[in-house]
Every structure is written in C-alpha cells, then in structure tokens.
Amino acid sequence: MTDINTRIRYFAPHETGYWPAQRDGFATIRQLEEVLDHETCFDQEIENQLHGVLHAWPQSDIDAHAATITAEIAKLTERAARGHAVPIIRAQQRSDEVAQRILDAHRILTQPG
C-alpha cells in the first residue's frame, strides 16, 4: 500500500492491495470510534468531578490526558482520511461524528494548494 502519511490512494477491488486496505480502513474507523467513546467517557467523568461526585483529579493530569486524547483523535482522523476509510464510510452512507470528522479531514487534504 502507498505510504499512508504522504498520499491518498484507493485500491480497486481487482487490485492486489484492496483487501489489506479495506481491513486497515475498517480498523482505523473502529479505533477512531473507540477513542471518541473514551473522550466522551472522560468528559462525563470530569463533569461529575465538577459536581463533587468523584474524587478530584489534579488539573495537570486532566490537561495531559485531554492532550493525549486530542492528539490520538487527530492522528487517527488523518490516517482514516488518507486511507480506505473514506470509501467505506461513503459506501455505508454514514453521517455520524466519526464520518464527519473523516470526510472533513479528507476535504482539507484534497484541497488544491
């Protein structure tokens, strides 16, 4: 498969790299869904903490964790936007948050200039 960090490349079903690209596309979508779910749970936990439901976390830990999640989301979104996740979500006619993030990133990556 073409270097995923520098190029956008889709394989047709008759090409040799099609099945590995499909597998990678589905895996990337699933990983992005998991990270976004983790982000949602983390946000809910922080919200509960603000209302005194949980023990307080130090702000530095919260900031570090949020930065890690944000970086992971950005990395996976770009990987998905450059790979087979785009044709997969188009074929599935998805319009959820994951699909929107991937399509928005793909749109940015494919703009001329």
CORDA-V922926 format. One record per pair of residues at least 24 apart in sequence whose ideal C-beta (glycine too) atoms are under 10 Angstrom apart, sorted by the first residue. I is the first residue (numbers start at 0). J is the second residue. D is the distance in Angstrom with one decimal. If there is no record, write none. Layout:
i:I j:J d:D
i:I j:J d:D
This chain:
i:0 j:82 d:8.1
i:0 j:83 d:8.9
i:1 j:81 d:8.9
i:1 j:82 d:9.3
i:2 j:81 d:9.2
i:3 j:27 d:9.2
i:3 j:77 d:8.9
i:3 j:78 d:5.9
i:3 j:79 d:9.6
i:3 j:80 d:9.9
i:3 j:81 d:5.3
i:3 j:82 d:5.6
i:3 j:83 d:9.7
i:4 j:77 d:8.2
i:4 j:78 d:8.0
i:4 j:81 d:7.3
i:5 j:81 d:8.3
i:6 j:81 d:7.1
i:6 j:82 d:9.9
i:6 j:108 d:9.9
i:7 j:80 d:7.8
i:7 j:81 d:5.1
i:7 j:82 d:7.9
i:7 j:85 d:8.0
i:7 j:105 d:7.6
i:7 j:108 d:6.5
i:7 j:109 d:6.7
i:8 j:81 d:8.0
i:8 j:82 d:8.0
i:8 j:83 d:8.8
i:9 j:82 d:8.4
i:9 j:83 d:6.4
i:9 j:85 d:7.5
i:9 j:86 d:5.7
i:10 j:82 d:10.0
i:10 j:83 d:7.2
i:10 j:86 d:9.4
i:16 j:83 d:9.5
i:17 j:83 d:8.5
i:19 j:83 d:9.1
i:20 j:82 d:6.7
i:20 j:83 d:4.3
i:20 j:84 d:9.7
i:20 j:86 d:9.2
i:20 j:87 d:9.7
i:21 j:82 d:9.7
i:21 j:83 d:5.6
i:21 j:84 d:9.7
i:21 j:86 d:8.9
i:21 j:87 d:7.2
i:22 j:83 d:8.5
i:23 j:78 d:8.5
i:23 j:79 d:9.4
i:23 j:82 d:5.9
i:23 j:83 d:6.2
i:23 j:84 d:8.3
i:24 j:78 d:9.6
i:24 j:79 d:7.3
i:24 j:82 d:5.4
i:24 j:83 d:3.1
i:24 j:84 d:4.3
i:24 j:85 d:7.9
i:24 j:86 d:7.5
i:24 j:87 d:4.8
i:24 j:88 d:8.7
i:24 j:101 d:9.8
i:25 j:83 d:8.0
i:25 j:84 d:7.8
i:25 j:87 d:6.4
i:26 j:78 d:9.9
i:26 j:79 d:9.8
i:26 j:82 d:9.7
i:26 j:83 d:9.8
i:26 j:84 d:9.1
i:27 j:75 d:6.1
i:27 j:76 d:9.1
i:27 j:77 d:9.9
i:27 j:78 d:5.4
i:27 j:79 d:4.5
i:27 j:80 d:9.5
i:27 j:81 d:9.5
i:27 j:82 d:6.2
i:27 j:83 d:8.1
i:27 j:84 d:5.1
i:27 j:87 d:9.1
i:27 j:101 d:8.7
i:28 j:75 d:8.9
i:28 j:79 d:6.3
i:28 j:82 d:9.7
i:28 j:83 d:9.4
i:28 j:84 d:5.1
i:28 j:87 d:6.5
i:28 j:88 d:6.9
i:28 j:91 d:9.2
i:28 j:93 d:8.8
i:28 j:97 d:6.4
i:28 j:98 d:8.6
i:28 j:101 d:7.6
i:29 j:75 d:9.9
i:29 j:84 d:9.8
i:29 j:97 d:9.4
i:30 j:71 d:8.6
i:30 j:74 d:9.6
i:30 j:75 d:5.5
i:30 j:78 d:8.7
i:30 j:79 d:8.6
i:31 j:71 d:8.9
i:31 j:72 d:7.0
i:31 j:74 d:9.5
i:31 j:75 d:4.4
i:31 j:76 d:6.4
i:31 j:78 d:8.5
i:31 j:79 d:6.0
i:31 j:84 d:8.0
i:31 j:96 d:9.4
i:31 j:97 d:5.5
i:31 j:98 d:9.9
i:31 j:100 d:7.3
i:31 j:101 d:7.5
i:32 j:75 d:9.4
i:32 j:95 d:8.8
i:32 j:96 d:9.0
i:32 j:97 d:5.5
i:33 j:71 d:9.8
i:33 j:75 d:9.2
i:34 j:67 d:9.9
i:34 j:68 d:6.6
i:34 j:69 d:9.7
i:34 j:71 d:5.1
i:34 j:72 d:5.5
i:34 j:74 d:9.2
i:34 j:75 d:6.2
i:34 j:76 d:9.4
i:34 j:97 d:9.8
i:35 j:68 d:8.9
i:35 j:71 d:9.7
i:35 j:72 d:6.7
i:35 j:75 d:9.1
i:35 j:76 d:9.6
i:35 j:95 d:9.6
i:35 j:96 d:6.5
i:35 j:97 d:6.5
i:35 j:100 d:8.1
i:37 j:64 d:9.8
i:37 j:68 d:6.6
i:37 j:71 d:8.7
i:37 j:72 d:9.6
i:38 j:64 d:9.7
i:38 j:65 d:8.4
i:38 j:68 d:5.0
i:38 j:69 d:8.2
i:38 j:71 d:8.9
i:38 j:72 d:6.9
i:39 j:96 d:9.7
i:41 j:65 d:7.5
i:41 j:68 d:6.6
i:42 j:68 d:9.5
i:72 j:100 d:7.7
i:73 j:100 d:9.6
i:73 j:104 d:8.7
i:75 j:100 d:9.0
i:75 j:101 d:9.1
i:75 j:104 d:9.9
i:76 j:100 d:5.0
i:76 j:101 d:6.2
i:76 j:103 d:8.3
i:76 j:104 d:4.9
i:76 j:105 d:9.3
i:77 j:101 d:9.3
i:77 j:104 d:5.9
i:77 j:105 d:9.4
i:77 j:107 d:9.4
i:77 j:108 d:7.6
i:78 j:104 d:9.3
i:79 j:104 d:7.3
i:79 j:105 d:8.2
i:80 j:104 d:3.6
i:80 j:105 d:4.1
i:80 j:106 d:8.4
i:80 j:107 d:7.8
i:80 j:108 d:5.5
i:80 j:109 d:8.7
i:81 j:105 d:7.8
i:81 j:108 d:6.5
i:81 j:109 d:9.8
i:85 j:109 d:9.5
